[in-house]
Structures are given as structure tokens and as C-alpha cells.
Amino acid sequence: MTSAPNHLLRLSGNNIMWLLLLFTISCSAPKKVAYLEGTQIIKSDRVSHQVQDTIIQPKTIGEPVKMDTIQWENISNTKKSIESGVEVPRLNQKELYHVKLLIPLNSDETADPASSRFVHFYAGASIALEELDEEGIKLNVDIIDTQEGSFKTTEEIVSIFSDNPDLIIGPFERDDLKIMTEECKSRKIPLVSPWHTSSKLTYENPYYIQMKPNLRLHFLKLVEYAIQNYNSGEVVIVGKNNKDTNAWIKYFQEEAAKTTGNKNYFSSYFVNTDSLKNGPTAYFNMFKNNNVKAILFPHYSFDDESFIYSCLRRLSAEKANRNISVMGMPLLYDSDKVDFDFYHALQMKIVISDFVDEDHGKIRAFRRSYLERYGEIPNADAVKGYDLMLYLGRSIWKYGVDFPSNLTYEATSYLQSTFNVQQATSDESKITNDAFGFDYYENKYLDIIEFKGGKWQRTY
């Protein structure tokens, strides 16, 4: 094997570039990104049952260093579950856990890495690794750059599993994730997916943990919120007259009927796409019903972004002085086309899994430290990386390599994320009459956020 020399990305004046300074490169192995040391975490005296409060105190950034194997103290072989008080055995306890993070850092590109959501994710995870180290939790972490469009998982399988990792996080590409899911299942290695949500990816797989709730859970959260806040017929599901919209409407009605007994709890309305362009008639027939108080858009794909934008634009104009609220999926929050004017005028309520409350004290402290350390303002992915690495590091230390089966004992809150991991079944599950059977683990926590007082707030 011929080795290539280490190389650097082109500098752009951003301290976040330090994250990608050292790479070990070969012609046949994926790249491993060095871990950067640089932030000191000072713990407060008060410790909650959920997570330790922290004040993040920056210090001078040193040279990038690789994480070494460090011996740590022996602990008891049992640990109490925080929520249940039940003694949970720590199975297959180790003195060092080997973790691999498969993430598309795209280190060969010359684009500004500060604009990459994955670089921010890695930056946040790096801060968490330092905190874990100070807590006595030692992880040997390999960061593998799965460059988008060029990384071939099937060709790297042997390399990825050569040193028997205890946990794998990622990858991002769906096809790669499918391959890794089955490989980890056969090798009995936990695989955590931070980015994808699917209820059809794997079956009878106790080693797969999906951190983003699936589509059905998003819909169910909206159903619960609607029932709590509106009467029958006051919420209208709006969309195109097609197969997808009709399937969504059916699901919403069925879930509402389970609680209310009413099979027609929601109203529905199909928008003619031509009417969105040709004047104030798109919602004319809908507004003949004076009971309408809320509009629910079940669309979640960016393929529908332009349609949703047109719907909101016409709705904002046609509702006149009517008090109308809009409910919907994370698309409404993530879309660049949907802005403050719509948030305010349409009193938006959005279901979301990772909400960053910018006014929270610990979030402000994290933002200050991140800015001083990297010269960049952290985005939501930085906080996500921080939260997830803390959660997984503490979980594998607390429960051992068989930690997935013990995650259901407690729900834990961090800066932006609440982890409520439970057993889940796939849409096309092969499990039929087994009351204890399941297909994978899934974080099922979701918030409803509302735009109120000029900012987003948790409301349900």
C-alpha cells in the first residue's frame, strides 16, 4: 500500500478549520480525522437528575492531537436507572470503548468548511468528547470522512470493522446506511443514525438506533395537539388532490378516531395549483365554513417547498381578518422561502425533533464558548453533535456494549435534544403476534413549537 502525504484544506480565516487539520490518508483506507483538544468544561455544584449543568470555559487552543487509550478507574458492575431506580447490570464492561463516526466532512473540497452542517456537527461532538474525558469516560474515536458521492461503503467494510468497534455513528447517505445497518446487525454492533428517519429501513434489528422520529410520529404529535386545542371540524388538512394527500388524511382521521371516536374529526380541502397563481380564489370555498380555525399542512419533503410557499402566500392574503393558525411539519421551519412574515401572520405551530431555544442559559453559554473557540456561531447541527455524543458516551459507559436495550429505562434532556428511545416496529414489519417483538430502537421525542412574541417557543 502506497501512502499519500498529509494535506490541509485551504484556509479561509475561520478557526473552525482547525477541526480538519490532521488526516491519515491511504489509497485504500478511509480518512481518519484527528480529534482537537481545546475546551475546558467547568461543572457547577448543582446536578440535576437529567444532565449536569455546565459552564463552558474556553482556553487556549493547542495543537490537534489524537485521542489516546487511557486507563480509567474500575466502577461497580451495576448502575441505577435514574428514572426507575431499578438496578441495571452493566454487561460486557470495558475499560475503553472504540467508536467510529462516519460523516461526510468532504475534506478534499476547497469550499468554506464553516458552511458545512457536518463540520459543525463534528465541532460540537469534539466539545462533548472533552467533557466525557473529564467525567472519566474514555472513548477512542475514529472520524471517517465519507466524502459525499465518492465514498464506497462496500469497498470499505473490511477497514471499518477491522478493529472491532463497539459503536458506529452514521453514515449519512441512505444507501450507505442501509448497508451498514445490515452489517452491524450481523456483527452485533450498535449503529446509531443521527440524520435519517425511516420506518422501513430494517427489521428485527436490536442493534439499530434511529435518533430522528419517523413520519408517523410527527403526524401523531400533530393529531394530539389538534385534539387538545381544537374541536371537531375546526382543523382543515390542506394539500393537492393526489394519492399522498389522501393517504395522509386517512392516517390523521384514523388516529384522531382512536381518541375521540369521531372518524371525521378533521376537515379536508384540496388546493387547485392554478388558483395559487390566478388571484384570490385558492381558499374561497374553504372559507365558506366559518368554523375553520386552523390549517394543517402534512407536507414534509423539500419537493413540496414551492407548493407550500405558494399556499402560505395565498392563505396570508385571503384570510383577511380571520384568526387562522397554521400547523405543519419541519419543512415550514427549515425552508428558506418561509420567513418571519408568515410565522407571525399565520401563528405557526410546527412539530420538530431538535429545537434550539436561543434564550436558554446553557445554549447561550455553549454559543459563547463555540464562538471563542472556533470563530464561528454554532448552528443547530453543532448543538446536535454535542448532545448526541454526550448521550451516547454516557450511555455506553453506564450500561456497557449492550447499552441499546437499556436506553428505554429513562428519558434524558440535553441542550436542545430530549432522548426518549423506545422500541419501534417497521411499516412492513414481519413481526405479527409477538407482543415483545420489535424491529429497531427509535427516539420518539417531539416538540410543538409556536412563533409567539417574535420568537419560537415550545408550546406542547
Buried (B, 14 or more C-beta within 10 A) or exposed (E): EEEEEEEEBEEEEBBBBBBBBBBBBEEEBBBBBBBBBBBBBEEEEEEEEBBBBBBBEBEEBEEBEBBEEEEEEEEEEEBEBBEEEEEBEBEEBEEEBBBBBBBBBBBEEEEBBBEBBBBBBBBBBBBBBBBBBEBEBBBBBBBBBBBEEEBEBEEBBEEBBEEEBBBBBBBBBEEBBBBBBBBBBEBEBBBBBBBBBBBEBBBBBBBBBBBBBBBBBBBBBBBBBBBEBBEBBBBBBBBBEEEEBBEBBEBBBEBBBEEBEBEEBBBBBBBEEEBBEEEEEBBEEBBEEEEBBBBBBBBBEEEBBEBBBBBBBBBBEBBEEEEBBBBBBBBBBBBEBBEEEBBEBBBBBBBBBBBBBEEEEBBEBBBBBBBBBBBBEBBBBBBBBBBBBBBBBBBBBBBBBBBBBBBBBBBBBBBBBBBBBEBBBBEEBEBEEEEEEBBBBBBBBBBBBBBBEEEBEEBB
